[in-house]
Amino acid sequence: MPQYDLLLKNGHVLDPANKIDREMDVAITGDSIAAVAEAIASAEATQTVDVAGCLVTPGLIDMHVHVYHTREPETLSIIADHHTFRSGVTTVVDTGTAGAKHFLHFKRTVIDRWRTRIFAYINIVKSGMVGPFEQDIDEMDAALAASIVLAYPDDCVGIKTAHYWVSEPFDERHPPWAAVDRALEASDICKKPLMVDFWHREGRSYQELLRKMQPGDIHTHVYAQQFPILDDDRTPADFMFAARERGIVFDLGHGAGSFWWRLAIPAFQGGFGPDSISTDLHIGNVNGVVHDMLTTMSKLLCMGMPLNEVIYRSTVTPAQEIGHPELGTLSVGAEADIAVLRQDRGEFGYVDCGGARMNGDRKLGCEMTIRAGEIVYDLNGRATPLWEDAPAAYWKIRPPKGSFDP
């Protein structure tokens, strides 16, 4: 009798968490990884899928997205499952779309409903984003934001501050550091990291922000045009390396306006790559310059980041940053979240937020995604029989599984 439910055979396993980078088979039982080994016999599994020529990696983690699509008034959020699985992503982190005021609605209508694993940073602004309330310091309640994180530790991974970049001059109603300081206070109360989306202005410098942040805190949009991360000679500024040495985390957070070749390429070539790769995916960029997680990863790959590191910074480091190191790995016993990827060769163009192109010769694509042991995306039907050989059940329409079950 087979001991495994599903076997991925003949693939190249790339699992940076376990330092595996070679051809191996991956077996799944139930919702967990059961074995990762060479030459597991097909007879040992109920179903075998040949993934020869493909990379088999842990399910990707996109740690900066906006997926609270049920919120009213309308937000820029996407529907998670519509965009994750086709890109090999099994886990996302919504970064501050909801504040304390709306989190329970977000949890009930999105987090608990969709098949993608969804975590959240709670916005220091209780009404979340996006709107004029983000400039109202009376909306910034540190204790309230922290209380949500503490009450829902399985869903919440930290605090977020963003979009507090009112026009100069600052005044008593808009002190320059109000959002950051209150977010730091909330982070200290709940003992979870702070993610900062920040606009560099006179009166609140980027360097001072990095000094305020605590080890483990995350600065997203590291290659956005407003940050003075390069010196006059176009090399990474010393204070960037000093901040990283102190434990500050630098996330990519591509977004519609936060990734520029003129910063990213010199910074990377000067030894300052991102700690984690993320998209900041929302409806304003999904058909624009971001597209998906794999396109963002491909940009780093074509900039010169080794493939193993691209996977590492899309699995291991984001898992660590959000306090869930059990994710982003193919360790035996781990939940079976798996991406089966292609590395295509050819001529490709990649566009930044300013509308400039970089040419590349590689592009990552997704063949199959497995979430908690179940195939949720299968681009070329690798897990299905040829129609001539299909069993009798083929002639019956199968209702969709998951969120759309009646």
ABEGO torsion letter per residue (X at the ends): XBABABBBBGBBBBBAAAGBBBBBBBBBBEABBABBBBGBBAAABABBBBABGBBBBBBBBBABBBABAABOBBBABBBAAAAAAAAGBABBBBBGABBAAAAAAAAAAAAAABABBBBBBBBABAAEOBEAAAABAAABBAAAAAAAAAABAAABAEBBBBGBBBBOBBBAABBAAAAAAAAAAAAAAAGBBBBBBBBBBBGBBAAAAAAABBBGBBBBGAABAABBABBAAGBBBAAAAAAAAAGBBBBAGAEAAABBAAAAAAAAAAGBBBABBBAGBBAAAAABAAGBAAAAAAAAAAAGBBAAAAAAAAAAAAAAAAGBAABGBABBGBBBBBBBBBBBBEBBBBBBAAGBBBBBABBBBBABBBBGGBBABBAAGAABBBAAABBAAAABBBBBBEAABX
